[in-house]
Amino acid sequence: MKYDEFIKKVQDAAKLNSREEAINATRATLETIRERIVGDEAKDLASQLPKELGEFLHGREGQNGNYFKCDEFIKMVSDKEGVSTEVATSHARAVFSVVESAVSAGEFEDVRLNFSDDYSEILPAVKNEVKA
């Protein structure tokens, strides 16, 4: 997925009025993901996203993720983005949804494993695939 397509999908999913709002929501969410997940996993995720977005995930390679619950994650996104926690929740949900569609299923599952169950509010539902 190309950068412009990613941002447009976030803008549509979050029902944002401008491209700038979508870029800000994406940056705030990806930077917070970077703080939460294992650094090498952030690097792997970045490798499957457009270069412009991957930049928000770099800088913690070789480090463990910081454990914090979903409400703190949302507060951090809210602070970075300069919006209410309710708005940040909607934006984070949209970004996670677009990330899921932009990367391989295996990569998204690796990312998902870095988050506790309380993140179900913002993470896309697990898709149960039937094996033939």
C-alpha positions in Angstrom: 0.0 0.0 0.0 1.3 3.5 -0.9 1.5 6.3 1.6 -1.2 8.4 0.0 -3.6 5.5 -0.1 -2.8 4.6 3.6 -3.5 8.2 4.7 -6.7 8.3 2.6 -8.0 5.1 4.2 -7.3 6.4 7.7 -9.1 9.7 6.8 -12.1 7.7 5.6 -12.2 5.2 8.4 -11.9 7.9 11.1 -14.2 10.2 9.2 -11.7 13.0 9.3 -12.1 16.3 7.5 -8.6 16.7 6.2 -5.5 14.8 5.1 -3.5 16.7 7.7 -5.8 15.3 10.5 -5.3 11.8 9.1 -1.5 12.3 9.0 -1.5 13.5 12.6 -3.7 10.6 13.8 -1.5 8.1 12.0 1.8 9.6 13.4 0.4 9.8 17.0 -0.8 6.2 16.9 2.3 4.7 15.2 4.6 6.6 17.6 2.7 5.1 20.5 2.8 1.7 19.0 6.6 2.1 18.8 6.7 2.7 22.5 4.5 -0.2 23.4 5.9 -3.1 21.3 9.3 -4.8 21.2 11.7 -2.6 19.1 12.5 -5.3 16.6 8.8 -6.0 16.0 8.4 -2.3 15.4 11.2 -2.5 12.8 9.5 -5.5 11.2 6.2 -3.7 11.0 7.9 -0.6 9.5 9.4 -2.7 6.8 5.9 -3.6 5.5 4.6 0.0 5.6 5.3 2.9 3.3 8.7 4.5 4.2 7.1 7.7 5.4 5.1 5.8 8.0 8.0 3.4 8.9 9.9 6.4 10.2 7.4 6.7 13.1 8.3 3.2 14.2 12.1 3.4 14.2 14.4 4.2 17.0 13.8 1.4 19.6 15.5 -1.5 17.8 16.9 -4.0 20.3 14.7 -2.7 23.2 11.8 -4.3 25.0 8.4 -2.7 24.7 7.0 -0.7 27.5 4.0 -2.3 29.2 1.0 0.0 29.6 -2.8 -0.7 29.3 -5.1 0.5 26.6 -6.4 3.5 28.5 -2.8 4.8 28.9 -2.1 4.0 25.2 -5.2 6.1 24.3 -4.1 9.0 26.6 -0.6 9.0 24.9 -2.2 9.1 21.5 -4.5 11.9 22.7 -1.6 13.9 24.1 0.5 13.5 20.9 -2.4 14.3 18.6 -3.9 17.1 20.7 -7.4 15.6 20.8 -9.8 14.2 23.4 -9.4 10.6 24.5 -12.7 9.8 22.8 -11.4 11.1 19.5 -8.0 9.4 20.0 -9.8 6.1 20.5 -11.6 6.4 17.2 -8.4 7.5 15.4 -6.3 4.7 16.9 -9.0 2.1 15.9 -8.9 3.5 12.3 -5.1 3.4 12.2 -4.9 -0.2 13.5 -7.6 -1.2 11.0 -5.6 0.3 8.1 -2.3 -1.2 9.3 -4.0 -4.6 9.4 -5.0 -4.2 5.8 -1.6 -2.9 4.7 0.7 -5.7 6.2 0.7 -9.5 6.0 -1.6 -11.4 8.3 1.4 -13.0 10.0 3.0 -9.6 10.6 -0.2 -8.2 12.1 -0.6 -11.2 14.3 3.0 -10.7 15.5 2.1 -7.0 16.4 -1.1 -8.1 18.0 0.8 -10.4 20.4 2.5 -7.4 21.9 -0.9 -6.1 23.2 -2.9 -7.4 26.1 -6.6 -8.3 25.9 -7.8 -4.9 27.1 -6.7 -3.5 23.7 -9.7 -5.3 22.0 -11.4 -1.9 22.1 -9.1 -0.5 19.4 -7.6 -3.6 17.7 -9.4 -5.2 14.9 -11.2 -8.4 15.8 -9.2 -11.6 15.3 -10.2 -13.3 12.1 -10.8 -17.0 12.6 -9.7 -18.7 9.4 -10.9 -22.2 8.6 -8.1 -24.4 7.5 -9.0 -26.8 4.7 
